[in-house]
Amino acid sequence: MRAQDTYPTPGRKRRHDVVARELGASPEGAAPYSAGSPLLQLPPAERPRERLDALGPSALSTAELLAIVLRTGRQGETVTDLARNLLVEHGGLAGLSRVPLATLRQRPGLGPAKAAELAAVLELGRRLATEQPDARPAISRPEDVRALLQLEMGVLEQEQLRVLLLDTKNRVMSTRIVTTGSVNASVVRVSEVFREAVRENCTSVIVVHNHPSGDPTPSPEDVRVTSSLVAAGRLLDIEVLDHIVLAQSGYVSLRQRGLGFEAQTAR
């Protein structure tokens, strides 16, 4: 299946450029506030909260928005410096969203309360980004799967395998987590992948798992798992439409590459 094909119905920026934009600076420029400058000494028009009131949230840098959430800094580190330093330390907002809560609590200037608030805000942002206006989004191509799950699964620190259960119009009936940890043929049980599909009488499924390494290239083990699932699906009369590997850097459709789907396409 080529990239532009659909499922049957039964310019990249450099990383430091992204971080610079989140800090409110151009890739070659400096962050808006000098290190150590007390926030209240800034002119009112340059303070994050006042700028938000005057210009709206979209006009603020990520560091400024983060400073509003954090509210206060610590001795020797203003809240704006704290926000900017957190982004630098973790490679931007995406990296910060992957930091465990326990690690955030230990960061000087945060503590349990701020760490919990920060984790809650980051999780709300992630859920908003993955929320679908239609409770049952239709899946017609691999890109639809990426749009549905990449933001959520791309930042997971462990491999996780999920299965999308689809109806006759390829609408998502539900999404189930099958296993967390290594995704290989010895761990992934075919019965667990298809149990809910049989129970809900769905006609097809899409298998999705992530690569925490950031590289979505399928491994030989991924191909073996796919072949096993495709064969089992044929016996159960439940078509495996695709196996998608997600990572932060992108995704790969094993069906598009013809990996593990040889028997199915030969029919």
C-alpha positions in Angstrom: 0.0 0.0 0.0 1.5 3.3 -1.0 1.6 6.4 1.3 -1.4 8.0 -0.5 -3.5 4.8 -0.3 -6.3 4.4 2.2 -7.4 1.4 4.3 -10.2 -0.7 2.7 -13.7 -0.4 4.3 -15.2 -3.9 4.8 10.2 20.1 7.0 11.8 19.5 10.1 13.4 22.2 12.4 16.6 21.7 14.3 16.0 20.9 18.0 17.7 23.9 19.4 15.5 26.1 17.1 12.4 24.6 18.7 13.8 25.2 22.2 14.7 28.7 21.3 11.2 29.5 20.2 9.8 28.0 23.4 12.1 30.3 25.4 10.8 33.3 23.5 14.0 33.9 21.5 14.9 33.6 17.9 17.3 30.6 17.2 20.2 33.0 17.2 18.9 35.4 19.8 18.8 35.5 23.6 15.9 34.7 25.9 13.8 37.8 26.8 14.9 38.2 30.3 18.5 38.2 31.7 19.3 35.6 34.2 18.7 36.6 37.8 16.7 39.7 37.0 13.8 40.1 39.5 10.5 39.7 37.7 8.9 42.7 39.4 11.6 45.0 38.2 10.5 44.4 34.6 8.2 47.0 33.1 4.6 45.9 33.5 4.3 45.5 29.7 7.0 42.8 29.8 5.7 40.8 32.7 4.1 37.5 31.5 0.7 37.8 33.2 0.3 41.4 32.1 1.4 40.5 28.6 -1.2 37.7 28.6 -3.9 40.1 29.7 -3.0 42.6 27.1 -2.1 40.4 24.1 -3.7 37.0 24.8 -1.9 33.6 25.5 -0.9 33.0 21.9 1.4 36.0 22.0 3.5 34.6 24.9 6.5 32.3 24.6 6.4 28.8 26.2 8.7 30.0 29.0 6.3 32.9 29.8 3.3 30.6 29.9 5.2 28.2 32.1 6.1 31.1 34.4 2.5 31.9 34.9 1.7 28.3 35.9 4.6 28.2 38.3 3.8 31.6 39.8 6.9 32.0 42.0 10.6 31.2 41.7 13.2 30.8 44.4 16.1 32.7 45.9 18.5 33.5 43.0 16.1 32.2 40.3 13.1 34.2 39.3 10.0 32.4 38.1 10.8 33.3 34.5 14.3 32.0 35.0 13.0 28.8 36.5 10.6 28.3 33.6 13.3 28.9 31.0 15.8 26.7 32.8 13.3 23.8 33.0 12.9 24.0 29.2 16.6 24.1 28.6 17.3 21.2 31.0 14.8 18.9 29.3 15.1 20.0 25.7 11.9 21.9 25.4 8.3 21.3 26.3 8.1 17.8 24.8 11.1 16.7 26.9 9.6 18.3 30.0 6.4 16.4 29.5 8.3 13.1 29.8 9.9 13.9 33.2 8.5 11.6 35.9 6.6 13.4 38.7 9.1 12.1 41.3 11.9 13.8 39.4 10.0 17.1 39.1 9.5 17.1 42.9 13.2 16.9 43.5 14.0 19.9 41.3 15.0 22.9 43.4 12.3 25.6 43.0 9.5 23.2 42.4 8.6 20.9 45.3 5.6 18.6 45.6 2.8 21.2 45.0 4.3 22.9 41.9 5.4 19.6 40.5 1.9 18.2 40.7 0.4 21.4 39.2 3.0 21.3 36.3 2.3 17.6 35.7 -1.4 18.2 35.6 -1.1 21.1 33.1 1.2 19.0 30.8 -1.3 16.1 30.9 -4.2 18.4 30.1 -2.3 19.7 27.1 -1.6 16.2 26.0 -5.2 15.1 26.3 -6.5 18.2 24.5 -4.1 17.5 21.6 -5.4 14.0 21.3 -9.0 14.6 21.9 -11.3 14.0 18.9 -14.4 16.0 18.2 -16.1 12.8 17.0 -16.3 10.2 19.8 -15.7 7.5 17.1 -13.2 8.9 14.7 -12.9 7.1 11.3 -9.5 5.6 10.3 -8.9 5.6 6.6 -5.1 5.8 6.4 -2.0 5.5 8.6 -1.8 9.3 9.1 -5.2 9.1 11.0 -3.6 6.7 13.5 -0.7 9.0 13.9 -2.9 12.0 14.6 -4.9 10.0 17.1 -2.1 8.4 19.2 1.3 9.9 18.4 1.3 12.7 20.9 0.2 10.3 23.7 2.3 7.3 22.8 5.3 9.0 21.4 6.4 10.2 24.8 6.0 6.9 26.7 9.2 5.6 28.3 8.2 2.0 27.8 7.0 0.1 24.8 3.3 -0.3 24.8 1.1 -2.2 22.4 -2.5 -1.1 21.8 -5.2 -2.4 19.5 -7.8 -0.2 17.8 -11.1 -2.0 17.4 -13.0 -0.9 14.3 -16.5 -1.2 13.0 -17.6 -1.8 9.4 -17.0 1.8 8.6 -13.5 1.8 10.1 -14.7 4.0 13.0 -12.9 3.4 16.3 -15.1 1.5 18.7 -12.5 1.5 21.4 -8.7 1.4 22.1 -7.3 -1.3 24.3 -3.8 -1.6 25.9 -2.6 -5.1 25.3 0.8 -5.1 26.9 3.4 -2.7 28.3 7.0 -3.6 28.1 8.9 -5.4 25.3 6.8 -6.0 22.2 7.9 -9.4 20.9 6.4 -12.7 19.8 7.1 -14.4 23.1 5.3 -11.7 25.1 2.4 -10.6 22.8 -0.4 -13.2 23.1 -2.6 -13.4 20.0 -5.6 -14.2 22.3 -5.1 -11.0 24.2 -5.0 -8.9 21.0 -8.2 -10.4 19.6 -10.2 -11.1 22.8 -12.0 -7.8 22.9 -12.3 -7.7 19.1 -14.3 -11.0 19.3 -16.3 -9.9 22.3 -17.3 -6.6 20.6 -17.9 -8.3 17.2 -15.6 -5.8 15.4 -14.7 -6.5 11.8 -11.1 -5.3 11.8 -8.3 -4.0 14.0 -5.2 -1.9 13.8 -2.3 -2.7 16.0 -0.1 0.1 17.3 3.0 0.2 19.4 5.7 2.8 20.2 9.5 2.9 20.1 10.7 4.9 23.1 14.1 5.3 21.3 12.5 7.8 19.0 13.2 5.7 15.9 10.0 4.2 14.4 11.9 1.8 12.1 10.3 -1.7 12.6 12.5 -4.4 14.0 12.6 -8.0 12.8 10.6 -8.9 15.9 8.0 -6.3 15.0 7.6 -8.0 11.6 7.3 -11.5 13.2 4.6 -10.2 15.6 2.7 -8.7 12.7 2.9 -12.0 10.7 1.5 -13.9 13.6 -1.4 -11.4 14.1 -2.3 -11.3 10.5 -2.4 -15.1 10.3 -4.6 -15.3 13.5 -6.9 -12.6 12.1 -7.5 -14.6 9.0 -8.6 -17.6 11.1 -10.9 -15.4 13.1 -12.2 -13.5 10.1 -11.0 -10.2 11.7 -8.7 -8.3 9.3 -5.6 -6.7 10.7 -5.6 -3.5 8.6 -2.2 -2.4 9.8 0.5 -2.4 12.4 1.8 1.1 13.1 5.0 1.9 14.9 5.0 5.3 16.5 7.8 7.5 17.8 8.3 11.2 18.5 10.1 11.6 15.2 7.4 10.0 13.1 5.7 6.7 12.3 5.9 3.6 10.1 3.1 1.6 8.6 4.2 -2.0 8.3 1.4 -2.6 5.8 2.7 0.2 3.5 6.1 -1.4 3.6 4.7 -4.9 3.0 6.2 -6.2 6.2 4.3 -9.1 7.8 1.3 -8.6 5.5 2.6 -10.8 2.6 0.1 -13.6 3.2 -2.8 -11.2 3.4 -1.9 -9.3 0.2 -1.5 -12.5 -1.7 -5.1 -13.5 -1.2 
